[in-house]
């Protein structure tokens, strides 16, 4: 596990290890290429190889184009898009040495359709979608698969403020066919599938987990 939130990361590491799993936490700023190199090296040193990378870091900014500053745009793109690029760049050599692997990039339904609520966020998630496909094609011969996950509205700390907005609820939650918010476990099970051998013939694909919202 790599994260800027060191206290939370260490807590998750301890919980996994205490329940019989084996986990390593590494402090990681996903916009820092050197930290990515260190994180991959630490993972290989601890576990012997690297099989799976899940690029899950992301931020959300709820501003239209005219109210988005250049600094805000750069911050969203750096974390949401550049971070995915740097993670893949660092992981691919280790996966090649391991004989293959699975790269799973968290995009969004906002990377599939236009999002009125955030131009920068939608642009960053669209970039993740097509970067994922390019990576899948480029490294298929190395046995490295690359897929994107596109969640809808998932109940997390990042979305709490938006979910509390009655307008957001009316525009996004009410039209969802399954009629509920997504939970982190919904996305985690999708990532588990893409990480496993059960998805060995799946690459360059988009796994949409949105309660049917984009099916309309």
C-alpha positions in Angstrom: 0.0 0.0 0.0 1.4 3.4 -0.9 -0.2 6.7 0.3 0.5 10.2 1.5 -1.7 9.4 4.5 1.0 7.6 6.5 -1.0 7.1 9.8 -3.9 5.6 7.9 -1.6 3.5 5.7 0.2 2.1 8.7 -3.1 1.2 10.4 -4.3 -0.7 7.3 -1.0 -2.4 7.1 -1.3 -3.6 10.7 -4.9 -4.8 10.3 -4.0 -6.9 7.2 -0.9 -8.4 8.9 -2.9 -9.1 12.1 -5.5 -11.0 10.2 -3.0 -13.4 8.6 -2.3 -11.4 5.4 1.1 -9.9 4.4 1.2 -6.2 3.8 3.8 -3.5 3.3 3.1 0.2 3.6 5.3 2.7 1.8 4.9 6.5 2.0 4.1 7.6 -1.6 3.4 10.8 -3.4 2.1 9.6 -6.7 3.4 12.7 -8.5 7.0 12.0 -7.5 8.8 9.6 -9.9 11.6 8.9 -7.4 9.1 7.8 -4.7 7.5 5.5 -7.2 10.8 3.8 -8.0 11.5 3.4 -4.3 8.0 2.0 -3.7 8.4 -0.6 -6.4 11.9 -1.5 -5.2 10.6 -2.0 -1.6 7.8 -4.2 -2.8 10.1 -6.4 -4.9 12.5 -6.6 -2.0 9.8 -7.7 0.4 7.7 -10.0 -1.8 10.2 -11.1 -4.5 8.3 -9.7 -7.4 5.5 -7.4 -8.5 2.4 -8.9 -10.1 -0.3 -6.2 -9.7 -0.5 -2.5 -9.6 -3.7 -0.6 -8.7 -3.5 3.1 -9.4 -6.2 4.4 -7.1 -5.0 7.9 -5.9 -7.3 10.7 -7.0 -8.8 14.1 -6.1 -12.0 15.7 -7.1 -12.6 19.4 -7.8 -16.1 20.6 -8.4 -15.6 23.7 -10.6 -16.7 24.7 -14.2 -14.2 25.8 -16.7 -14.4 29.5 -16.0 -13.9 29.0 -12.3 -11.0 26.5 -12.6 -7.6 28.1 -12.0 -4.5 26.9 -13.9 -3.0 25.7 -10.6 -6.2 23.7 -9.8 -6.1 22.1 -13.3 -2.5 21.2 -12.9 -3.1 19.6 -9.5 -5.9 17.5 -10.7 -4.1 16.3 -13.8 -0.8 15.7 -11.8 -2.5 13.4 -9.3 -5.2 11.8 -11.4 -3.4 11.3 -14.7 0.3 11.9 -14.3 0.3 9.7 -11.1 -1.1 6.8 -13.2 1.6 7.3 -15.8 4.4 7.3 -13.3 3.0 4.3 -11.5 2.8 2.2 -14.7 6.3 3.4 -15.8 7.8 2.3 -12.5 5.9 -1.0 -12.4 6.3 -2.3 -15.9 10.0 -3.3 -15.7 9.4 -5.2 -12.5 6.3 -6.9 -14.1 8.3 -7.8 -17.1 11.0 -9.5 -15.0 8.2 -11.4 -13.2 6.9 -12.7 -16.5 3.8 -10.5 -16.6 1.3 -8.6 -14.5 -1.9 -6.7 -14.2 -2.2 -2.9 -14.1 -5.5 -1.6 -12.9 -6.2 2.1 -13.3 -9.1 3.8 -11.5 -10.9 6.1 -13.9 -14.5 7.1 -13.5 -17.8 7.3 -15.3 -16.7 10.9 -15.8 -14.0 9.5 -18.1 -16.7 7.9 -20.3 -19.2 10.8 -20.6 -19.0 14.5 -20.1 -19.4 15.7 -16.5 -21.0 19.1 -16.0 -19.7 19.3 -12.4 -15.9 19.3 -13.1 -14.1 19.8 -16.3 -10.6 19.1 -14.9 -11.7 15.9 -13.2 -13.5 14.6 -16.3 -10.4 15.4 -18.5 -8.1 13.7 -16.1 -10.2 10.5 -16.0 -10.6 10.5 -19.8 -6.8 10.6 -20.0 -6.6 7.6 -17.7 -9.0 5.7 -19.9 -7.0 6.1 -23.1 -3.6 5.7 -21.4 -4.8 2.4 -20.1 -5.7 1.2 -23.6 -2.3 2.4 -25.0 -0.5 0.6 -22.2 -2.5 -2.6 -22.9 -1.4 -2.6 -26.5 2.2 -1.7 -25.9 2.9 -4.4 -23.3 0.7 -7.3 -24.2 3.7 -9.2 -25.6 5.3 -8.9 -22.2 2.2 -10.6 -20.6 1.2 -7.3 -18.9 -2.5 -6.5 -18.9 -3.9 -3.1 -18.4 -7.5 -2.3 -17.6 -9.5 0.7 -16.2 -12.3 0.7 -13.7 -15.0 3.4 -14.0 -17.0 3.8 -10.8 -20.1 5.8 -10.5 -21.0 7.6 -7.2 -19.2 5.7 -4.5 -19.8 6.6 -0.8 -16.3 7.7 0.3 -14.7 10.6 2.2 -13.9 12.2 -1.2 -17.6 12.2 -2.3 -19.2 13.0 1.0 -19.6 16.7 0.3 -21.1 16.2 -3.1 -23.5 13.5 -1.9 -24.8 15.9 0.8 -25.9 18.3 -1.9 -29.6 17.9 -2.8 -29.0 18.9 -6.4 -26.3 16.3 -6.8 -28.6 13.6 -5.4 -31.3 14.6 -7.8 -29.0 14.6 -10.8 -26.8 11.6 -10.1 -28.3 9.3 -7.5 -32.0 9.4 -8.4 -31.5 8.4 -12.0 -29.3 5.4 -11.1 -31.3 2.3 -12.0 -30.1 0.3 -9.0 -31.2 3.2 -6.7 -28.3 3.3 -4.3 -24.8 4.6 -3.8 -21.9 2.4 -4.6 -19.7 1.1 -1.8 -16.0 0.7 -1.8 -16.4 -3.0 -1.7 -18.2 -2.9 -5.1 -15.1 -1.4 -6.7 -12.7 -3.6 -4.7 -14.3 -6.8 -6.1 -14.0 -5.5 -9.6 -10.3 -4.8 -9.0 -9.9 -8.3 -7.5 -11.3 -9.8 -10.7 -8.9 -7.8 -12.9 -6.0 -8.7 -10.7 -6.7 -12.4 -10.8 -6.0 -15.1 -13.4 -9.8 -15.3 -14.0 -9.4 -12.1 -16.2 -6.3 -13.5 -18.1 -7.9 -12.7 -21.5 -9.1 -9.2 -20.5 -6.9 -6.2 -21.4 -7.5 -2.7 -22.6 -11.1 -3.0 -21.2 -13.3 -0.7 -19.2 -15.1 -2.2 -16.2 -18.0 0.1 -15.4 -19.3 -0.1 -11.8 -22.0 2.5 -11.6 -25.4 0.9 -10.8 -26.5 1.2 -14.4 -26.1 5.0 -14.6 -24.3 5.1 -18.0 -26.6 2.4 -19.5 -29.3 5.0 -20.0 
